[in-house]
């Protein structure tokens, strides 16, 4: 892993595989980090250049100067790829917020996206965990984020997985380290408020994003975990309507991160898409 200086932000990246192989970009969710994609590197990099990153303001990356929004995050990912010298169309894979960022990337540089893989993605419904809705409330969100500590982090991590054995000491330590970064709270709050509020995920940006994405159809895979406590699996039905051409899959007994909870099955599903080309 290393850091790249991109638009006044030090962005942490993890890159494996042959640099000349087809590129795959892996994007994490709100408040998360590239560690959420660690098992997929070794499963995909035999014949792909696999790039994961801490989006600016998340993980161990510094923030960009302007307020953090969906378009700003999408532009930041493109800036990272430019800094890496990657000019070929990329396969974009996004989990949760990362899925919305992936779709936003497609709308801004459609010719630079080969395929989309959306994993328990934001953008398909207003329902979201109460914790995220409360964070969008002015004043309350900042107080709640200040309470993230060694006692609360394990509870938060347990909401992400159906299999609680995945809440390992290493994963808890990583989450705690990330929560203590100086940019964590302000960036988290900026994104939460930009995307929704106490009533849930706002409809305006979702409708606009899906309308713009529909103008650029790409080979698409949409997967969900049936026991997702963050973005319910009922959103998969809306995703099928928005992307009638997409392949879909519902993982049984799985939470918000199938790429961690079902790593082998996830990679097996994704691999055929990575040989697809845009039509």
N, C-alpha and C positions, 0 to 999 in steps of 0.2 A: 504494500500500500504506500501511496505517496500523496503529496499535496501539489496542486497546481494553483498558480496565481491567476485568477480569472476575474476581471472587472473589480479589482480592489478586494476580492474575497479569496481566501485560501480554501480551496475545495479539495476534500479528500477523495481519492479514487482508488479502486481496486481493479486491476486489469490482468487477465490471464488469457492464454491461448496464443495462436499465431497472429501477429498483427496484420498479416496479409489475408487472413480468413474473413469470411463475412461477419460484419459487426452486429453484436447484440448489446442493447443497453437496458439495464435493470434499474427500476426506480422504486424507492420505498414510500411508505406512507407518512402521514403527519406525525412529527415528533420522533420519527424512527431513524434508521441508519442503514448503511450498506451491509451491515452484518445480517440483515434480514434475507439477504440473497446468497450468503456464504455457501450453502450446500449446492447451489445451482452452478457455481463456477466449474467445479470438477465434473459435473454431469453434462455440461454444454460446451466446454472449451476444447474438446478434442478436435473439433472442426469449425470452431467459431472464435472470433475475437470477442471476449466477454468483458464488458465494462459495467461496473456498478459504481455509484458515487453517493456521497452524502450531499444532498441538494443544499444549496446555500442557506445557512441559518439552522440546519438540522445536523444530527450526528455530531461530528467534530469539525464541520466546515463553518467558516465565518459567513456572515450575512452579506448581501449586496447592499449598496447605499439606499436604494429606494424601498418603499414599503413592499412587503412580500405578498404577491398575488399569484394566481394561477398563470397568467401570461408571463410574469417575471420569472417564475420557476422554469417554465418551458424555455424561455430565452436563455436562461442560465445553463440548462442542459445542452442546448445547441452551442453555447459559447465554450463549454468544456470540450465538446466533440471537435469544434474548430481548433481549440488549443492542442488537442491530441493529433491534429492533422488528419482526422477521419472525415473524408469528403464523400464517401459512398453512401447510398441509402442504407438505413439501419433498421434492424428489427427491434421494436420498442416494446418492453414488457413492464407493466406498472401495477403495483399493488396499492389499493385504497386510494389515497390522494395521488399516488404515483400513476394510477390509471387515468385520472383526470388530466394530469400533466402530460401523459403520453398522447391523449387525444388532442390537447392543446398544441403539442408539438406538430401533430399532423396538420392542423389547420394553418399553421404559420409557415411550414416548409413541406408541403405535401409531396413534392418530388424526392424528398430526402428520407421518406419513411417507406420501408418495404412491407412490413406487417405490424399488426397490433395484437398484443396479448394483454387482456385486462383481467386482473386478479382481485376479486372482491372489491371492485372499483367504485370509487365515488362517481356520482353523476347520473344515477339512475333512479333516485327516489329521495324523498325528504327525510325518511326515517334514519336516525342515527342514535348511537348510544347517548344517554342522558348526560354523561360526563362531558362529551364534546359540546353538547348544547349549552351546558352551564358555563363552559369556558368562554363562550361568545358573549356572555353578559358582562357589560362594562363594570370594572371594579371587582366583580366576583371571580372572573377568570384568573386575574393576576394573583389573588389570594389563594386560589386553589393550587396554582402551579407552584407557589412557594411552599406548599405542604408536601411536595413530592420528596420523599426521603427513604431511608433504608427500610422503614416499616410499610410505606405505601406502595413502593415500586413492585414488590412481589404480588400484591393484590392487583395492580394494574396489568402486570404481565399475564396473570392468570385469566384475564378477560379475553386474551388473544387466542387462546388455544383450547381445543376440546380435551386434549391430552395434557394434563397438568404436569406430567413428567418433563415437558419441554421448558418449564420454568426453572432452569438450572441456575446455580450460583453465578456462573459465567454470564448468562443472559441478564440476570438481575444487576450484576456489577456494571455491565455495559450500559444498561438503561439508566442507572444512577449516575454514571459518569456523564452521559449525554445531558441529563436533566440539570446538571450543575454547570453546563456551558453558559457563558454570559449572554449569548444570543438566543438561547433556547426559548425562554418565556416570551420575549417580545415578538419573535418570529411566529411562534405557535399561535399567539393571540391574533396577530395580523391575519394569518391564513384562516383561522377559525371564524373570525368576524367577516372576512371577505366572502366566505362560502356559505354562511348561514347564521342562525341565531337560536334563541330559545325554542322556537317552533320547529327547528330542524334545518336541513339543508335547503337553501333558498332555491326556488324554482327558476328564477330568471336566468341565472348563469348556466344552469343545467340545460334548459331549453335552447339557449343560444349556442352552447358548445355542441350539443348533439345535432343541431341544424347545420352548423358549419362542418362538422365531421362527415355528415351524410353526403356532402358534395365531393368527398374524396374517398370512395370505398376502397378498402384494402383487405387482403386476407386477414381474418380476425378470429381469434380464439378468446372466449369469455368463460372463466371458471369461477366457482364460488365454493365455499364451505357451508354445509347445511346447518352448522351450529355457530355461525358468525354472530357474535354479540355486539359488534360495532356497526356493521352495515348488514342488515338482515338478508338472508338468501332469497327472500321474496323479490328483491331487486333484480334477480336474474331474469324474471319474466319481462320486466320493462326493458332490460338489455336486449333480449331476443327481439322485441318489437323494434327497437332503435337500430339493431344490426341484423336484419333478417337473413343476411348472407353468412353470418358468423357460425362457427362451430361453438357449441357450449358443453359444459360439463359441471355437474354438481357432485362434489366430494362428500361422501357420507362421513359422519362422526368427525368433522373437521371444522376448525374455527376460521379466524380472519386471515390466516397466512398459510394457505395450502403448500406454498413453496418450501416452507419449513416443516410443516406437519406431515406432508405426503411428498417428500422430495423426489423419490424415484418415479412415482406415478405422475407427478407434475412434469418432470423432465420428459417422460415418455409422451405425454400429451403435446408438449410444446415443440418437440423436435421436428415433427413433420411440417409444421407451419414455417419453421426456419429455413426450409428449402423452397418456400413459395416466393413468387415474385408478384409485384403489383400488376393489376390488369389495367 
